[in-house]
Amino acid sequence: MPEPVLLSVDDRGIATATLNKPAKGNAYDEDLLGALIAGLDKLHDDPAVRALVIRGAGKHFQAGADLDWLAKAATYGPEQAYAASMATTTAMQKLNEFPKPTFALVHGACFGGGCGVVCCVDVAIATPAAIFGLTEVRVGVAPTPISTHMVHAMGLRHTRRYALTGERFDAAEALRIGLVHEVVAADKADARLAEIIDQTMLSAPSAIAMTKDSFLGANGLKLSAREMSLLAHESWMQRASAEGKEGLAAFREKRRPAWYK
């Protein structure tokens, strides 16, 4: 089995974490989340690492949760179900509070937790053909592990719309609502990312770390253990509900869910 997350660090100290489940649109499960958490922990205190780029292998950046895994997780007992939701919550928290500058280059589908990743990085670039969606509610689950990060990135007003309607939207709309910073042609996106990273390399590493920590801490944007526990609890409870099971079944059977009239 290929590694679910590929890590590399170049000579300048630019780390790249490539989400590596292209056959499933890099949809996340416990293995991918565990690998991402381990990678963030490994890079966190390495003084040679100056920045982190998140990419997706294949046609898509990140298509949200693996629905096969969600269906399996819906059968877990309370302890295991809570742990599954805590993995998502922890991965997002660690990325959001990572002490080095973080970047995402988004192409193809970016749904659910993929949008959560984008909300948690410092700089997000999208290609014009990228498609976004906070689609959890469409399958009867709640995006609580990424809820705080969505509000931080897009503001409550935009989050309320897209997290409740589940609508898909394009890169231009993602730019308008603040989910991404720039939309750049696919053949120029890597070069533009390199330009921004090069500018960031002029900034002192400890000053960056202090600035990020201050921004988040002074504005109440760092999650406490209690807050993370509540978000994970809400997540698994909704996933295990009758709606959660019906939503997944409807999606897999390509039909309208029972609540649609």
Secondary structure as GFF3:
##gff-version 3
##sequence-region A 1 261
A	DSSP	beta_strand	5	9	.	.	.	ID=ss1
A	DSSP	beta_strand	14	19	.	.	.	ID=ss2
A	DSSP	three_ten_helix	22	24	.	.	.	ID=ss3
A	DSSP	alpha_helix	30	44	.	.	.	ID=ss4
A	DSSP	beta_strand	51	56	.	.	.	ID=ss5
A	DSSP	alpha_helix	67	73	.	.	.	ID=ss6
A	DSSP	alpha_helix	78	96	.	.	.	ID=ss7
A	DSSP	beta_strand	102	106	.	.	.	ID=ss8
A	DSSP	beta_strand	109	111	.	.	.	ID=ss9
A	DSSP	alpha_helix	113	120	.	.	.	ID=ss10
A	DSSP	beta_strand	123	126	.	.	.	ID=ss11
A	DSSP	beta_strand	131	133	.	.	.	ID=ss12
A	DSSP	three_ten_helix	136	139	.	.	.	ID=ss13
A	DSSP	alpha_helix	144	165	.	.	.	ID=ss14
A	DSSP	beta_strand	168	170	.	.	.	ID=ss15
A	DSSP	alpha_helix	171	176	.	.	.	ID=ss16
A	DSSP	beta_strand	182	183	.	.	.	ID=ss17
A	DSSP	alpha_helix	189	200	.	.	.	ID=ss18
A	DSSP	alpha_helix	205	218	.	.	.	ID=ss19
A	DSSP	alpha_helix	225	239	.	.	.	ID=ss20
A	DSSP	alpha_helix	242	252	.	.	.	ID=ss21
###
